[in-house]
Amino acid sequence: MTEHFIFYLGLTLVIIIAIMLANKLKIAYPILLIIAGLAVSFIPGMPVIRIDPELIFIIFLPPLLYEAAFAVSWKEMWKLRRIITNFAFVVVFLTALSVAFIANSYIPGFSLALGFVLGGIVSPPDAVSAGAILKFVKTPKSLSTLLEGESLFNDASSLIIFRFAMVAVATGQFIWQDAALSFGWMVIGGVGIGVLLAYLFLKVQRIFPTDVNMDTILSMVAPYIMYIAAEEAHASGVLAVVSGGLFLSVRRHEFFRSSGSRLRGANVWESFTFLINGIVFLLIGLDLPEIMQGLQREGIGLSKAIGYGLLITAALIVVRFLAAFGALLATVIMRNFIRIAYPSPGMKAPLILGWTGMRGVVSLAAALSIPVQMDDGQPFPHRDLILFITFVVILVTLILQGLTLPALIRKLKFSGDSGSYLSEEEAETLLRKGMRRAAFSYLNENYKHKAAENEYFQRLMNRWEQEDKEDSVQKISDEAREIYFEA
């Protein structure tokens, strides 16, 4: 027991060191974590980590999805709702369909149902990987919002496909009518349960007195309860967590009623998700030796398995590029009939959007959740090959696309000033002007008589009035700010 504790403590240190090194080298930390996991897995005497497949989704997905839903801007996501919906549902289904037919055609022994299992696993891009990469380059906020919004809902759609495909593999049949009804309940029930439980959590916060610690603990418990409740009702736990998280995100000042709660909650969640993401990406590397042993049991050569993985990876990249340019074409056509929130982004945005298809946490969790045996006691067909292909997809997309995406953005000169957003400097200037005008109006309406009595108020109001006439903004420099704080 003590040895295992020391091992897990060591893995935590490996995560921290790898992320520190990634920040130093200015590359995405998921890449280094996978490499670190691979390195650790080949050290002689290292214990094999095995997690109950049924617990994979419960442990990792609820907090990661909830944190992402809580952080995303609902207002900006609503502006991009059409393209987010298309990429989160239509593109995911087309991707899974393409993977299913390719796997069925080129991988021996792969039925169409097994192909959909694989397609449901590898179809959703990972926003954690994209976000870790994009933080080193300047990109429009609309792109970040699009990737975050897509990741929230494509996880749900891909896992629904995965679930139906698993049923088809286990039973050997697929009834469209039952599937359609089940799909409808999973979506409607998942969203309804998530919003209902989020509302109940909000009511508890209003009725009963809570402190900073209680608020933080309730926020930690909420996603797990939403997920488990929806799954018990045979609805989508992912959609329950996402919808509940979005509901509370808009009402975060009611959920965290004090500034102390908001600050404590933000700090705890940042550390918690940091650790979970690190563990998951490290697990990807640590699992390779066991996956390799499974390939040997199936009698599949390593070179052949790598070839299958590269074939599926190529299909994913091609489908996403086609979807990105298809979305551009649809935007150009539909702006003649409906109001589009953003102007046509040109050719640069589809190129970058097509190259942001890195896979990660959700794909790994789905692959690991495949049971070793089916209900009838038979081994799940090609489980180890599916795991290996998923590993290849994650590794290749993270390394190939992850390392080259920043260079592509710089090469295309895709700056953060594109679209309808202001640059950061322009936005700060606009905010400062608005704040100054509001403060000046407030003082002038409520404390104008104080200006004659107090020299400080007089000088302050005169300066604001003069700056407003000149349409200028005076702000303290970084060096002056440091000196001021020292004084």
N, C-alpha and C positions, 0 to 999 in steps of 0.2 A: 504493500500500500504506500509506504514512504517513498519507494523507488518511483512509483507512478506519479506521485505528487511532485517529486523533483523533476521528472521528465516534463510534466505539463508546465511547471514553473520555467524550465529551460526554454520550452516552446514560446512562452510569452516573451521572454527576453529576445529570442530570435526574431519575433514579430517586430518588436520595438527597434532592434538594431537594423533590420532590413528596411523598415520605413524611414528611419533616420538616414540611412545610406541612399535610399531612393530620393529623398528630399535634397540631399547633398548633390547627387548626380543629376537632379531635375528630370527624373523619369518616373513613370507611374508606379506606385508601390505594389500593385497586384503582380506586376511582372517579376519583381525581385522576390516577392513572397513565394511564388510558384517555384522559382529557381532554388530558393532557400529550402523549401519543402523537399524538392528532389535531392538536394545535397544531404539533408538530414536523413532521408529515407535509405540512403546507401551506406550510412555509417553502420558498421557491424554491431549487432546486439541491440539495435533500437527496437523498442516494443512496437507492435502493430496496433494502430488505432482503428477500432471498429465501433461504429455508432449504429444503433438500432435504426434501420431505414424508416420505420414509422415515426421516429422522433425527429428526423431531419427537418421536415417542414415546420414542425412545432417549435423547435429550438431556434432556428435561424431566420425563417421568413417573416413571422409577425413583427418583430422589432425593427427589422430592416425596412420593410414596407411602410410601417407606421411612421418611422422617422422621416422617410422620403416624402410621404404624403403630408406630414406636418410642416416640412421645410419648403415645399413647392408653393409658388404664388398662384392661388386660385384665379386671380384676375388675369394674369398673363396666360395661364393655361387655357382659360375660357376663350381668349382671343385666338388661340391656335387649336381650338377644339376639333376642327374638321381634319386637319392633317394628323393630329395626335390620334384621333379615332381611327383613321385609315391605317396608320402604321401599327397601332396597338391591336387591331382586330383583323382587318382585311389582309394586311401584309403578313402578319403572323400566320394566318390560315394558308395563304398562298405559299409561304416559305415551308410550312409543315407539309403541304401537299407536294411541293417539288421534291423535298427530301424523301418523302414516302415513296414516290414513283422511282426516283433515282436509286434508292436503297433496294427496292423490290426488283429493279432491272439489273443491277450490277453487283449486288452482294448475294452470294449463294445462300439459300435457306432463309432469306428475309421475306416474310409475307408482307402484304400491304399494311396489315394491322401493326406489325413490328416496325415498319417504315414510319407509320404515324406516331408510334411511341418515340422513336428517335427524333422525328420532326418536332414533336411537342417539347422534347427536351432542349434541342439546340436552336429553336426558332427565336427566343427572346434575347435581344441584346442586353448587356448589363450596364446600367447607368453608373454604377459605382466605379467601374473601370474607366468609362468615358469621362466621368467627373474628375477622377484622379489625374487623367491625362490633360484635360482641358484647363486645369488650374495653372498650368505652366505657360499657356499661351493666351493671347487676348482674342476673345471671340464675342460675337453678339449675344446678349442675354437671351434673345429669342431662341438661339440654338440650344442653350443650356435648358431652357424651359421645355423645349420640344423633346429633348432626350429624357428629361426627368418625367414629364407627363407620359411619354410613350412607355417608359419602363414601369410605371405604376400599373398600367392597364395591360400591357403585353404579357406581364407575368401571369395575370389572371387568365387571359385568353389561351396562352400556351399550355398552362396547367390543366385547363378544361379539356383541350385536345388530348393531352397526355392521359388524363383520367379515362376518357372514352376509349382511347386506343388500348389502354390496359385492360378494360372490360372486354373489348373485342378479342384480344389475345387470349384471355382466360376462358371465355365462353365459346369462342370460335364463330360468333355471329354478331351482326350489328343491325339493330332495328332502328330505322330512321325516325319513325314516329315517336318511339320512346326516347330516343336521343334528343329530339327537338324539345319535347316536354321537359326532360331532365335539364337540358341546357337553359331553357327559359327560367326554371325554378332556381338553378344555380346562380344565374345573374340577378334576377329580381330578389330572390331570397337572400343572397349574399349582401347586396346593397341595402336591403331593408333591415336585416339584422344588424349590420354595422352601424347604420344611422340610428336605429333604435337604442342600441347599447351605448353609443356615444352620447345620445340625449340623456339617458339615465345617469351616466357618469357626470354629466354637466349638472343635472338636478341634484345629485348627491353633493357636489361641490357647493351648490347654492344653499341647500337646506342645512347641512351639517357643518359645524366649524372645523376647519382643517388648518394645518400649519404647513410650513415649507416641506418638511419631510413627508407628510401625508400626501401632499400634492404630487411630489416627485414619484412616490411609490405607486400611487394610483395611475399615473401616466405610464409607468412601467408594466403594470398589470393589465391595463386596458387592451392592448393589442392581442395578448394571449387569450383573454376571455372572448374577444370578438371572433378570433380565428376558431377557437375550439367550439364555441356555440354554433357558428355557421356550419362547421364540418359535421357536428352532431346532427344538425338538421338537414344534412346532405346538400347544403348550399355551398357556394364558393367562399372558403375562408379568406382567400386572398382579396376578393372584392369587398368582403366585410371589413377587413383591416384598412383597405385603401379608402373606402367610403367613410368609415368612422374617423379615420385620420384626417381626411379633408374637412369633414363636418366640424371637428374640434379645432382644426387649424384656423378656420375663419373666426372661431370664437375663442381663440387662445387666451385673450385677456379675461374671459369669464372662467375658463378652466384653470388658469394660473392667475389667481386674483391679486396677487402681490408681485411687486418687482423682484423680491427675493425668491419667490417660487419660480418665476420665469427664468431668472439667472441660474438658480440651482438646477432646475430641470434641464436647461440647455446644456450645462456643463456635464451633468451625469449622462445624458443621452449621447453627447458627443464622444465621451470616453467609452460608453457601452458599445455603440455601433462601431467605433474604431477597433475595439477588441474582437467583436464578432466577425467583421470583415477580414481582419487579419487571420483569424483562426480558419475561416472558410478557404481563403486563398492558399494558406499554408497546407490545408488538408488536400488540396488539389495535387500538390507535389508529393505529399506523403503517401497518397494512395496508389501511386504508379506501380511500385513493386508488387502489390497485391493484385492489381489489374493485370500485370504481365503474367503472373502465375495463372490467373483465370484464362488468359489467352492460350497458354500452354495446355491447360486442361481441355479447352475446346479444340485443340489441334490446329490453331490458326497461326501461320507464320507472322513474325513481327513486321517484315517488309510489306506483306499483303495487308495487314491491319492498318499500317501507316498510310498505305495507298488509299484504303477506304476512307480514312479520316480526312486526308487531303482532298479527296473527291467531294465529300460532304461540305468541307470548308469552302471549296471553290463555288459550289452551288449556292451556299448561303451568301457569299460576297456578291455573286452575280445577281441573285434575286433582289438583294437590298439596293444595288445600284439601279436596277430596272425600276424598282418601286420609287426610289428618290427622283429619278427623271420623269417617271409617270406622274408623281405628285406635282412636279413643276408644270408639266403639260396640262394637267387637270386645273391647276391654278390659273394658267393663262386662258383656258377656255371658260372656266366658271366665273371669272371676274367680269365677263360680259353679261352675266345673268344675276349674280348676287354680289353683295358687298363683301370683299375680302379684307380681313383685318390688316394684312401686311401686303405691300407691293410685291411684284414678281422679284424673287431674289436673284435672278440671273443664273448662270451656269456654275458659279462657285459653290453655292449652298448645297445643291444636289451632290456634287462631288464629295464634299466633306461629310454630308449626311450619309452617303453611301459607304464611306470609309469608317464610320463610327459604329460598326457592328460587332464590337468585342463582346464575347460571351464570358460568363463568370458564375456568380453565386447561384442564381436560380437554376441554371443548367446543371451544375454540380449537384445541388440538392435533389433535383428531380431524378437524375441518373442514380444517385446513391439510394433513393427511396424505392427503387425497383426491388421487389422481394426475391430472395434467392430461390424460393420454391413457390409454386402457385397453390391454390386452395386444394387441388387434388393430389398434392404431394410431388408432382412432376417439377423438375427444375425449370426455371424461367428460360425460355429459348434465347440464346445469344446475349445473355445479360452482360457477360464480361466484355464481349465485343462492343456492345453499346456503350459501356463505361469507357472503353479505350477510345472509341471514336469521339465521345464527348470530351475526353481529356485532350485529344489532338486538336479538336476544334477550339477549345478554350486556349490552349497553349499557343497555337498558330495565330489566332486572331489577336490575342493580347500582345504577342511579341511582334508580329508582322505589322498589324495596324496600329498597335499602341505606340511602338517606337517611331513609326513614320508619320503619324497623324500631326504632331506639332510641326514637323518640317513641311508637310503639305499645306497646312494653314498659313505658315509664313511664306511659302512659295507663291500661293494664290493671293497673298496680301489681304486675307479675309479678316479685317479688323473688327473691333467691337463697336465701330461707329456706323455700321451698316443698318439698313432697315429703318424703322420709325423710332429707334432709340437714340437719345442724345449720348454723347461721349460722357465719361465719368466726370471730367472737368466741367463740361457744360451743365450737366445735371446738378453738380454741387453749387455752381454759380447761381443757377435758377432757384435752387432751394434756399440759398442764403438770401437772395433778393426777396423771395416770398416771405421768409421768416422775419426779415427786417421790416418789411412793409406791414406785416401783421402786428409786430411788436410796437412799431411806431404809432399805428392807428389806435392800438389798445391804450398806450400811455397818453396819447393826445386826447382820447375821449374820456378817460377816467382820472388822469392825474395831471392835467394840463396846469392846474393851479400850483402844483408842487414844483414845476419848473422854475417859477419865479423865486421860490423859497430855497431851492436846493441847486447849488452850482453844478453838481455832478449830473443831475437829471437834465439840466439846461444844455450842458456840453454834449451829453449823449444824444439828445433829441436833435440838436443842431447838426451833429455829425451825420446821423442817419438821414436827416432831411437833405443834407448836401449830397450824400452818396446817392440818394434816390434820384435827385435831379440830374446828377452826372451819369446815372445808370452804371455805377461802378461797384465793385466789391473789394473791401479791404479785409485781408485775412492774415493771420500771424504765420510766419514761416516755421518750418520744423525746428530750425536752430533756435529761433527766438522762443518757441514754445518750451524747449528743453531748459533754456536759461531762466525762463519765467518760473517753471516748476522748481528749479533749484533754488531760486530766490524765495 
